[in-house]
Amino acid sequence: MGLAGAELGANLPMATLAANEDIDTAVLPSPALSANGVRVSGALAKIGRRPLLLVASKGDMSGARAASLIEGKTTGQKHLA
């Protein structure tokens, strides 16, 4: 099973992925480091080696920065587009 969501919707799948090993992957378009009090920092170490697809436009500087940081802090297979 996989999850997807953008902005705050990307933070919620990250937190759920970190808390539930039955979820295999997540697709995160325009992720945010913190949205409405939901931060990704606590989830990053708990994702383990599960794959991520991170998507951000160069015009979305905040989303691109967050996607790059998430890519650098996770150990599983990932693709940043």
Buried (B, 14 or more C-beta within 10 A) or exposed (E): EBBBBBBBBBBBBBBBBBEEEEBEBBBBBBBBBEBEEBBBEEBBEBBEEBBBBBBBEEEBEEBBBBBBBBEEEBEEEBEBE
